[in-house]
Amino acid sequence: MHIKDIATHFAGYLYIPHVYTFLRRHFTGSQVAILVYHRVAPKKDNWSLDSVSPETFEAQIKYLSRGFKFLSLGNLVQSMRQGEALPERTIVLTFDDGYKDNYTYAYPIIKKYG
C-alpha cells in the first residue's frame, strides 16, 4: 500500500471529511460527489422521514448550481473510462427509486437550474 492510499484510507476511516477531500483531490486530481435522493415530496406527517420537501430540494439545487458542475452518471462513467479529467467540483445527482414525486417535484426544479 502506498502512503497516499494509507493517508486517504486513514482520513476516511476517521471521517475527517475536509482532510479526506483534500487528500483525494491532491492525489487524484479530481473529486466527485454523488448525491442520492430517495423522494422529493411535501411532508404529510411527522413520520415521513424519507422525503425532502420540494422547497428544501430547490434550495439545495440552487446552491449547488452556483458553484458545481453537474454531470449525469452515464457521462461520469464514460469520462472515467476514457481517462478524461473531470471538472473541479463535479456533482452527480441520483434518485434511488422511481417514485412519481421524483418526476412531479424534483424534475421541474432540476430543469429550472439546468
ROLUMKE-182144 format. One record per atom (N, C-alpha, C): atom name; x, y, z negated. Coordinates in steps of 0.1 Angstrom, whole numbers. Layout:
> atomo | east | north | up
> CA | X | Y | Z
...
END
This chain:
> atomo | east | north | up
> N | 8 | -12 | 0
> CA | 0 | 0 | 0
> C | 9 | 12 | 0
> N | 6 | 22 | 9
> CA | 13 | 34 | 9
> C | 9 | 44 | -2
> N | 18 | 54 | -5
> CA | 15 | 63 | -15
> C | 2 | 71 | -12
> N | -1 | 74 | 0
> CA | -13 | 81 | 4
> C | -25 | 73 | 1
> N | -24 | 60 | 3
> CA | -36 | 51 | 0
> C | -38 | 50 | -15
> N | -27 | 49 | -22
> CA | -28 | 49 | -37
> C | -34 | 61 | -42
> N | -29 | 73 | -38
> CA | -34 | 86 | -42
> C | -49 | 88 | -39
> N | -53 | 85 | -27
> CA | -67 | 86 | -24
> C | -76 | 76 | -31
> N | -71 | 64 | -32
> CA | -79 | 54 | -40
> C | -80 | 58 | -54
> N | -70 | 63 | -61
> CA | -70 | 67 | -74
> C | -79 | 79 | -76
> N | -79 | 89 | -68
> CA | -88 | 101 | -69
> C | -102 | 97 | -67
> N | -105 | 88 | -57
> CA | -118 | 83 | -55
> C | -123 | 75 | -67
> N | -114 | 66 | -73
> CA | -118 | 58 | -84
> C | -122 | 67 | -96
> N | -114 | 77 | -98
> CA | -117 | 86 | -110
> C | -128 | 96 | -106
> N | -133 | 96 | -94
> CA | -143 | 105 | -89
> C | -139 | 120 | -92
> N | -128 | 123 | -86
> CA | -123 | 137 | -86
> C | -125 | 142 | -72
> N | -138 | 147 | -69
> CA | -141 | 150 | -55
> C | -132 | 160 | -48
> N | -128 | 170 | -55
> CA | -120 | 180 | -48
> C | -106 | 175 | -45
> N | -100 | 167 | -54
> CA | -87 | 161 | -51
> C | -89 | 151 | -40
> N | -99 | 143 | -41
> CA | -101 | 132 | -31
> C | -103 | 139 | -17
> N | -111 | 149 | -17
> CA | -114 | 156 | -4
> C | -101 | 162 | 2
> N | -94 | 169 | -7
> CA | -81 | 175 | -3
> C | -71 | 164 | 3
> N | -70 | 153 | -4
> CA | -61 | 143 | 0
> C | -65 | 136 | 13
> N | -79 | 134 | 15
> CA | -84 | 128 | 27
> C | -81 | 138 | 39
> N | -84 | 150 | 37
> CA | -81 | 160 | 48
> C | -66 | 161 | 51
> N | -58 | 161 | 40
> CA | -44 | 162 | 42
> C | -38 | 151 | 50
> N | -42 | 139 | 46
> CA | -36 | 127 | 52
> C | -43 | 122 | 65
> N | -56 | 125 | 66
> CA | -63 | 120 | 78
> C | -65 | 131 | 88
> N | -65 | 144 | 84
> CA | -67 | 155 | 93
> C | -81 | 159 | 95
> N | -90 | 151 | 89
> CA | -104 | 155 | 90
> C | -112 | 149 | 78
> N | -124 | 154 | 77
> CA | -133 | 149 | 66
> C | -147 | 149 | 72
> N | -154 | 139 | 70
> CA | -168 | 138 | 75
> C | -177 | 135 | 63
> N | -188 | 143 | 61
> CA | -198 | 140 | 51
> C | -210 | 134 | 58
> N | -214 | 123 | 53
> CA | -226 | 116 | 59
> C | -237 | 117 | 48
> N | -247 | 125 | 51
> CA | -258 | 128 | 41
> C | -269 | 118 | 45
> N | -274 | 111 | 34
> CA | -285 | 102 | 36
> C | -297 | 107 | 29
> N | -308 | 109 | 36
> CA | -321 | 113 | 30
> C | -330 | 101 | 31
> N | -339 | 100 | 22
> CA | -349 | 90 | 22
> C | -362 | 95 | 27
> N | -367 | 105 | 21
> CA | -380 | 111 | 25
> C | -379 | 126 | 23
> N | -387 | 133 | 32
> CA | -388 | 148 | 31
> C | -403 | 150 | 31
> N | -409 | 153 | 19
> CA | -424 | 154 | 18
> C | -427 | 163 | 6
> N | -439 | 169 | 6
> CA | -443 | 176 | -5
> C | -444 | 167 | -17
> N | -440 | 171 | -29
> CA | -441 | 163 | -41
> C | -456 | 163 | -45
> N | -461 | 151 | -47
> CA | -476 | 149 | -50
> C | -478 | 147 | -65
> N | -468 | 141 | -71
> CA | -469 | 138 | -86
> C | -455 | 138 | -92
> N | -454 | 137 | -105
> CA | -442 | 136 | -112
> C | -434 | 123 | -110
> N | -440 | 113 | -104
> CA | -434 | 100 | -102
> C | -428 | 99 | -88
> N | -429 | 109 | -80
> CA | -424 | 108 | -66
> C | -409 | 113 | -67
> N | -400 | 104 | -70
> CA | -386 | 108 | -72
> C | -378 | 105 | -59
> N | -384 | 99 | -49
> CA | -377 | 95 | -37
> C | -378 | 105 | -26
> N | -384 | 117 | -28
> CA | -385 | 126 | -17
> C | -379 | 140 | -21
> N | -375 | 147 | -10
> CA | -370 | 160 | -11
> C | -382 | 169 | -6
> N | -385 | 180 | -12
> CA | -395 | 188 | -7
> C | -391 | 195 | 6
> N | -400 | 198 | 15
> CA | -396 | 205 | 27
> C | -389 | 218 | 24
> N | -393 | 225 | 14
> CA | -386 | 238 | 11
> C | -371 | 235 | 6
> N | -369 | 225 | -2
> CA | -355 | 222 | -6
> C | -347 | 217 | 6
> N | -353 | 209 | 14
> CA | -346 | 204 | 26
> C | -342 | 215 | 35
> N | -351 | 225 | 37
> CA | -348 | 236 | 46
> C | -337 | 245 | 40
> N | -337 | 247 | 27
> CA | -327 | 255 | 21
> C | -313 | 248 | 22
> N | -313 | 235 | 21
> CA | -300 | 227 | 23
> C | -295 | 228 | 37
> N | -304 | 226 | 47
> CA | -301 | 226 | 61
> C | -296 | 240 | 65
> N | -303 | 250 | 60
> CA | -300 | 264 | 63
> C | -285 | 267 | 58
> N | -283 | 263 | 46
> CA | -269 | 265 | 40
> C | -259 | 258 | 48
> N | -261 | 245 | 51
> CA | -251 | 237 | 58
> C | -249 | 242 | 73
> N | -260 | 247 | 79
> CA | -258 | 251 | 93
> C | -249 | 263 | 94
> N | -247 | 270 | 84
> CA | -238 | 282 | 84
> C | -224 | 279 | 85
> N | -220 | 268 | 79
> CA | -205 | 265 | 78
> C | -201 | 252 | 82
> N | -210 | 243 | 87
> CA | -206 | 230 | 90
> C | -210 | 227 | 105
> N | -204 | 217 | 110
> CA | -207 | 212 | 124
> C | -214 | 199 | 123
> N | -226 | 199 | 128
> CA | -234 | 187 | 127
> C | -231 | 178 | 139
> N | -229 | 165 | 137
> CA | -228 | 155 | 147
> C | -238 | 144 | 145
> N | -242 | 138 | 156
> CA | -251 | 126 | 154
> C | -242 | 115 | 150
> N | -248 | 105 | 144
> CA | -240 | 93 | 140
> C | -233 | 86 | 152
> N | -241 | 86 | 163
> CA | -235 | 80 | 176
> C | -223 | 88 | 181
> N | -224 | 101 | 181
> CA | -213 | 109 | 185
> C | -201 | 108 | 176
> N | -203 | 106 | 163
> CA | -192 | 104 | 154
> C | -185 | 91 | 157
> N | -193 | 80 | 158
> CA | -187 | 67 | 161
> C | -179 | 68 | 174
> N | -185 | 74 | 185
> CA | -178 | 75 | 198
> C | -165 | 83 | 196
> N | -165 | 94 | 189
> CA | -153 | 102 | 187
> C | -142 | 94 | 180
> N | -146 | 87 | 170
> CA | -137 | 79 | 162
> C | -131 | 68 | 170
> N | -139 | 61 | 178
> CA | -134 | 50 | 187
> C | -124 | 55 | 197
> N | -127 | 67 | 202
> CA | -118 | 73 | 212
> C | -106 | 80 | 206
> N | -105 | 81 | 193
> CA | -94 | 87 | 186
> C | -94 | 102 | 187
> N | -106 | 108 | 190
> CA | -107 | 123 | 191
> C | -107 | 129 | 177
> N | -101 | 141 | 177
> CA | -101 | 149 | 164
> C | -115 | 154 | 162
> N | -119 | 153 | 150
> CA | -133 | 158 | 146
> C | -132 | 172 | 142
> N | -142 | 180 | 144
> CA | -143 | 194 | 139
> C | -141 | 194 | 124
> N | -135 | 204 | 119
> CA | -135 | 206 | 105
> C | -149 | 208 | 99
> N | -151 | 203 | 87
> CA | -164 | 204 | 81
> C | -175 | 198 | 89
> N | -174 | 186 | 92
> CA | -183 | 178 | 100
> C | -194 | 172 | 91
> N | -206 | 172 | 95
> CA | -217 | 167 | 87
> C | -225 | 157 | 97
> N | -229 | 146 | 92
> CA | -238 | 137 | 99
> C | -250 | 136 | 90
> N | -262 | 138 | 95
> CA | -274 | 138 | 88
> C | -282 | 125 | 92
> N | -285 | 117 | 82
> CA | -292 | 104 | 84
> C | -304 | 103 | 75
> N | -313 | 94 | 80
> CA | -325 | 91 | 72
> C | -325 | 75 | 71
> N | -327 | 70 | 59
> CA | -326 | 55 | 58
> C | -338 | 48 | 62
> N | -349 | 54 | 63
> CA | -362 | 47 | 67
> C | -369 | 55 | 78
> N | -379 | 49 | 84
> CA | -386 | 56 | 94
> C | -400 | 62 | 90
> N | -400 | 68 | 78
> CA | -413 | 74 | 73
> C | -417 | 85 | 83
> N | -430 | 86 | 84
> CA | -436 | 96 | 93
> C | -432 | 110 | 88
> N | -430 | 112 | 75
> CA | -427 | 125 | 70
> C | -413 | 130 | 75
> N | -404 | 121 | 78
> CA | -392 | 125 | 84
> C | -394 | 133 | 97
> N | -404 | 128 | 105
> CA | -407 | 135 | 117
> C | -416 | 147 | 115
> N | -426 | 146 | 106
> CA | -435 | 156 | 103
> C | -429 | 168 | 97
> N | -421 | 166 | 86
> CA | -415 | 177 | 79
> C | -400 | 180 | 82
> N | -392 | 170 | 83
> CA | -378 | 172 | 85
> C | -374 | 176 | 99
> N | -380 | 170 | 109
> CA | -376 | 173 | 123
> C | -378 | 187 | 127
> N | -389 | 194 | 123
> CA | -391 | 208 | 127
> C | -380 | 217 | 121
> N | -376 | 213 | 109
> CA | -365 | 221 | 102
> C | -352 | 219 | 109
> N | -349 | 206 | 112
> CA | -336 | 203 | 119
> C | -336 | 210 | 132
> N | -347 | 210 | 139
> CA | -348 | 216 | 152
> C | -346 | 232 | 151
> N | -352 | 237 | 141
> CA | -351 | 252 | 138
> C | -337 | 256 | 136
> N | -329 | 248 | 130
> CA | -315 | 252 | 127
> C | -305 | 246 | 137
> N | -310 | 240 | 148
> CA | -302 | 235 | 158
> C | -294 | 223 | 154
END
